[in-house]
């Protein structure tokens, strides 16, 4: 359904079943997949790629140029997967020469007033609650839940199945499977409820807890804890995922609950 009160650039590629409501603006070089609904007063700018069965609520802006003074007008994209919802006034900026695109995966929910800056990569099944803000080149892995009003520093990575307390400031990487809170942001335990909901067994959750006891509760620094884990804990998919995350963390990971 096409609204006569919407502006759609003739070069935009929009599937026939897309619903476009009044006062929408859709620029050139835009692609929108089957079954997606674009609410009133949404602006979708050049370089946007939106998947199937998405819902975009009033006031959202997708594909605006980066808020980065290094951006020189280069071609770049926003890529949004299938079944993703952007609530009111969400903003998602295009990529820069650094990565070329900003990516949001499938089955995500970004609540009102969230911001995803240039070159971020947001995985699948991610939930970002109201007014959470991602700075440039942040990575958020699958099934992470970011509560409301969170500020995430540029280049930070948030691991899979993480849950972060509302109002937090994330300045260090947050490894997978944990909950984090307090100020400064600290390890606050395993996200055991979320893991059980997603089919993790009690044995897998115990294995994850064993790894994090070494990292956050042993009094060792991270390097020594990793060496002990490698020597003393059996290899599992979850153990190795945690260790690989730490190895690939140039910013370093957050501190334990009792660390200063």
DAKA-V324832 format. One line per field, one symbol per residue. phi: phi as a letter, one per 30 degrees, with the letter a starting at -180 (. if undefined). burial: I if it has 9 or more other ideal C-beta (glycine too) atoms within 8 Angstrom, else O. Layout:
BEGIN
phi = ???
burial = ???
END
This chain:
BEGIN
phi = .cdddccbddddcbdeddcbcdidcbddhbbbdeidbcdeidcbcejdbcddhdbbdeidbcjddddbdddciddabcbcddicccdeidbbcddbdebiacbbddhcbcdeidbcdeidbcdcidccdeidbcddhdcbdeidbcddidccdeidccddidbcdeidcccbdcddiccbaibdebdbkddddddddcjddedddddddddddddccciddddddddddddccddbededddddedeccddicdddecdc
burial = OOIOOIOIIOOIOIIOOIOIIOIIIIIOOIIIIIIIIIIOIIIIIOIIIIIIIIIIIIOIIIIIOIOIOOIOOOOIIIIIIIIIIIIIIIIIIIIIOIIIIIIIIIIIIIIIIIIIIIIIIIIIIIIIIIIIIIIIIIIIIIIIIIIIIIIIIOIIIIIIIIIIIIOIIIOIIIIIIIIIIIOOIIIIOIIOOIIIOOOOOOOIIOIIIIIIIIIIIIOOOIOOIIOIIOOOIOOOOIIIIIIOIIOOIOIOIIIIOOOO
END
